[in-house]
Amino acid sequence: MALPEDRLDRVRLISRLYELVNSLTEDQQISLVKKLFHDDLPDHIFKMILDMSEAQQLLVINQLEEMLLDQSLWDEKVTVVDIDPRRGSRRPCVILVDFSSDDLSTQEYIRDISVGGAFIKTDQPLVIGQEVALSFSIPNIEHSLDLTGKVVRCNGEGIGVKFTNLTTRQQDIIMSIIESMDES
């Protein structure tokens, strides 16, 4: 088992990598991907597509076929698919949340939320893969919403949490939160 200092060093390393990659221009990011994967680029693209939902895979197939038919590049001529499942329904917000993991219990703020997860502003040293319990109140709902999740992203500003084992009712409640944000 890793020592707490080793885990913290790992979190810092991942956070620094995340910040650096996100600070690159799009051209620099493309250059980096080409350099890292060189001859294996098609294999890595294929693996990324396999990780998508079936609906996203079908959209990518349609776009790739159109590209080959028109001999075009993936640019303005082709409708770009939003292949990041976190995006579409993610909404910025400020929601007070109680969250806990292992020996940690604290209150922080959710900064954005989707049906799949949330970003929580915190300086607590959590690691990717760590399970967390979340509880927050929603206007017009009698009880707090209690969820579980896994940390999927850590950076200097907080953690990205992917919700796990959501019931249909919990999904509906989160969607109603998102829809109410669209209306305001």
N, C-alpha and C positions, 0 to 999 in steps of 0.2 A: 504494500500500500504506500502511496506517495506521501511524503511528509507535507504538512501545511505550507511550508516555505516553498517546496517544489511546485505545489499546485498554484501558489500565488505567482511564482516566476513564470509558470506556463500561461496563466491568465494574462500576465503583462506582455509576454511574447506575442500571444494571439491578438491582443488588443493593439499592439504596435503594428503588427502586420496588417490588420484591418484598416487602421488609420492611414498607413502608407499606400496601400492598394487603392483606397477610396480617394486619396489626394492626387492620384495620377490622372492625366487626361485620358480620354477614350482611346486615342491613338497609342499612348504609352501602355495602356492596359492590353490592347490587342498585341502590341509588340512583345509584352511580357508573356502572354499566353503562347504565342508562337515560339518564343525562346524556351519556355518551360517544357512544352509538349512536343516540339519539333516534329519528328516523324509520327508520333502517336496522336496528333491532333484529331484525326477522324475518330479514333477510338474514344477519346475523351468527350467529344461532341456527342457521340452515340450514347455514352453512359449518362450524360446530362439529360438527353432526351428520354432515356429509359426511366429516369427518376421523375418525369413529369406525369401528370394525370393522363388518362386515355384521351380525354377531350383536347388537352393541350397537344398531345402527340399528333392527333388528327389534324389540328390546325397547322402544326409545323409541316406535316406531310403535304398539305395543300400548298403551303407557301413554297416549299422546296420544289414541288412539281411545277409551279408557276415560274420559279426562277429558271429551272432547266428549259422549259418551253420557250421562254422569252430571252434566254441567254443573258439574263440581267443579274445584277448584284442585289444583295439584300439591302435595299435602300428605299427611297420614297416611293418607287414604283410598286413596291410590295408592302402590303399591310403588315406591320410588325406585330407579332403576338406578344402579349405581356406574359412571359413564361415564369415570372416570379409569383408564386401562389400567394405570397404575403401582401402583394400590392393591392390589386383591384379594390378590395373592400376595407383596406386599412384607413383609419381616420385618426388624425391628431386629436388628443384630448388631454384633460387633466383630471384623473380619477384617483382619489385616495384609496390605497390598497394595503391591506394587512398581508404580509407574506412571510412564510417561514420555510426553513430548510435545515435539516440536521439540528444543530444547536442554536440556530439563528431565528429570531422572530423580530420583525420590525415593520414600520409603516413607511411607505414610499408613495410615489405617484406613477401611475400608468401614463405614458406620454403619447402612445398610439395603440390602437386596438383593432383587431380583425377577428373573424370567426375562428381563425386558426391560431391566434396568439396575440401577444402584447409586448411592447417595449416598456420596461420599468426603469425609471431613473433611480440609480442607487450607486453608492460607492462601496457596497459590501463585496468582499472577495468571494465570488461564486465561480464555479467552473462549468464548462460546457458538459452537458450530460447530467448535471445535478438536478434532482427532482425538487420541486417547490410546491407549496400549497398557497393558494391565493384566496382572498375573501374581500369583496368590495360591495358597497351599497349602490343600488340603482334607483333613481327617482321613480315613483309610482309602482315600485315592487316592494312588497311587505318584508321579505327576508333578504339577507345579503346573498350574493352569488358566490358560492364556494366552488373553486376549481382546482385542478391539479395540472402541473405542467413540467416540462423539462427545459433547462437552459440550453438554448441553441446558438446563442451569440453573446459575447462579452466584449465591451469596449470601455473606454474611460468614462463614458457617460452613463452606462447602465448595462442591463441584460435584456436579451431577446428571449422570450419564453414561448414555447409551442405548447398549446393546451393539449392535454391528453384525456382520453376517456370522456369526452363531452357527451352528454345526453342530448337528444333532439330538443328538449325543452331549453337546455342551457344554450345551444346553438341559436335557437329562436330568440332568446333574451338578448344575446350578443348582437344578433342582426337587428333587433328593434333599437338597441342603443345606437348602432351605426346609422340606421335610417333616421332616427331622431336628430342625429348630428347633421345629416344632410339637409333636414328641414329648417334648422336654425341658422 
